[in-house]
Amino acid sequence: MFRDDGVCKIVLADDHAMLRQGIRKIIEEEDNLEVVGEVGDGLELIEFLNNNRANMVLLDISMPNVRGIEVISEIRRAQPGVKVIMLTMHNSREYLYAAISAGADGYLLKENSDDELLSAIDQVLNGETYVSSTLAAEFSEDLMKFYRKNKKLPFEHLTNREREILKMVAEGKTSREIGDLLYISLRTVEHHRANIMRKMKFRSVADLIKYALDKGYV
């Protein structure tokens, strides 16, 4: 994966030059890491990778021309073996799920980059998935592998009926009330609720309700 001298070649893709400078400073303090390019948008990144070898891309989600998540597939086409760490200000589940399902190897919040950048790079280079400490407690490695394998966002697995029931649960309705409103049996409601919990990997109804509120189902 590396050059003969064992150095990991890294490309910084972010439209904020000052942030790139800060990240470069951290990286260049390490003997085995080297910044070989800086770009300000997705199109520049693909052009760079089509003409230069790299081992890793530190990629912002919100960039001009082509969004970071959308450009991951183009990165893979240009250089299949390159590792991708999303470096972002977005700390929501939705962005994390989208990045991992698109093939990102890591998800690092910019607010944590000073303390966690080198750990993130090391972990990803060792074949693991890295998630910023602010978000990591909510997700396991197995969950990340699941979404990457299936190439879908978690809520895409829900049927229309399951989404409808998710909304009602979040609104505080009991299973019997949901059944009466939807003209289905209590047993059927409980079956749908169990499917939602299983598909979304929720550990409790509280997790389900929090997710529904966060995503605007209510």
Stockholm file with secondary structure:
# STOCKHOLM 1.0

chainA/1-218         MFRDDGVCKIVLADDHAMLRQGIRKIIEEEDNLEVVGEVGDGLELIEFLNNNRANMVLLDISMPNVRGIEVISEIRRAQPGVKVIMLTMHNSREYLYAAISAGADGYLLKENSDDELLSAIDQVLNGETYVSSTLAAEFSEDLMKFYRKNKKLPFEHLTNREREILKMVAEGKTSREIGDLLYISLRTVEHHRANIMRKMKFRSVADLIKYALDKGYV
#=GR chainA/1-218 SS CCCTTCCEEEEEECSCHHHHHHHHHHHTTSTTEEEEEEESSHHHHHHHHHHSCCSEEEECSSCSSSCHHHHHHHHHHHCTTCEEEEEESCCSHHHHHHHHHHTCSEEEEGGGHHHHHHHHHHHHHTTCCEECHHHHTTCCHHHHHHHHHHTSCGGGGSCHHHHHHHHHHHTTCCHHHHHHHHTCCHHHHHHHHHHHHHHHTCSSHHHHHHHHHHTTCC
#=GC SS_cons         CCCTTCCEEEEEECSCHHHHHHHHHHHTTSTTEEEEEEESSHHHHHHHHHHSCCSEEEECSSCSSSCHHHHHHHHHHHCTTCEEEEEESCCSHHHHHHHHHHTCSEEEEGGGHHHHHHHHHHHHHTTCCEECHHHHTTCCHHHHHHHHHHTSCGGGGSCHHHHHHHHHHHTTCCHHHHHHHHTCCHHHHHHHHHHHHHHHTCSSHHHHHHHHHHTTCC
//
